[in-house]
Amino acid sequence: MATYAKKTFKSILNKKKFIDSWFWDRYSINPYNGCVFGCLYCDARSGHYHMPEDFENNIVIKEDVGPMLDRRLSRARTLEPDVVGLGGVTDCYQPAESKYGNSRACLEVLAKHHYPVHLATKSTLVLRDADILNEIGVQTWCTVSFTITTLDDEISRLVDNRAPPPRRRLETLSALKRACPDIRTGVLVIPLIPVLSDDEPALDALVSASREAGADYVLFSAGMSLRDRQAHYFLSHLEASNSEAYHQYKELYGFSDAADYDGLNAPPASYATPKQQLMLRLCAHYDLPYRIPRFIPRDWRAINYRVAERLLNHAYLRQANGQYWQNFYWAGQNIQNLREPIDEVSARNELHSIRNVGGKIAEEVLQMLDQYRSQTDSRSTPGIG
Ligand code: SF4
């Protein structure tokens, strides 16, 4: 049984040094601490996020989040409207939201200040906020992702039993899409759960059902981390419930017994790459994008965002295929963080002064800039790729 406690925090909005290259958020807000859904694989359990180990049973209600966020955005001199990721280490539509309304309060302030939003949830409660989500979609950009790692109810009972069943999440996606014509909705197969839900028929059924439900994209990752406390929690439950799968995890993650759990991390590329390539094939087969089209601001940043999007998409594809991706990733992030339009840097022949933008990547950036110019010359709406 979860306990709920109210607590005041000094700040509510976190600004990231580098954007999230999957969901495109520059800022993050966690309206609650802890998550009553308590999924077996949740990496919020790892020490990395400084949550209490039983974070599913101790939910902290952050006080005064709406006025606090309003003050922060009203006074901000150094903040520019950009994507805010709601949730992340908490589900912002867990049951507490129906009573406390912190997520709704944040969305209303973000709409007031014209900030775009991405949120990921497993909850049906998100439908309650269809009005404000669509309003944000009309103003700027709004994307809602539903995390679904399996369609199998038995496996779901093991890995995310306290959240609504997977089919209910797909129905919620469809209903939200009908209610909000101006937002994007999609499915996150994150993480793809080794052994339990990673064979081709299961993933085919999941991507096919996503398509049928009207998803605009399917994002995936086969690199399920198992770190410190998260590894102990996941593996001890798995050992007790499915000893055959537990033995397969031993081989995959390379451990002998519980004494080794602290040294684990992600499965090897020899496992992850073929699974990711399978997901790429399934997305192609069902004609579903594996990336979310990003928010493009209507100011001088637009050209940088478009070029960065291309490079970061490329890095994602290379990573999925097990190729070296880091140079493309950092070139994209460094262009993203420029404080002037990249075409002005290029006009001064100074592209090489941007870290990781040299050689082949600089040539590709020049081609993108040429495309961008020819498209903006030939039509009034700018855009490449
Ligand atoms: S819903 Fe998300 S944040 Fe909540 S426990 Fe599950 S994985 Fe973690």
Residues whose N, C-alpha, C, O or C-beta is under 5 A from the ligand:
A	BS01	SF4	C35 F37 G38 C39 C42 G88 V89 T90 D91
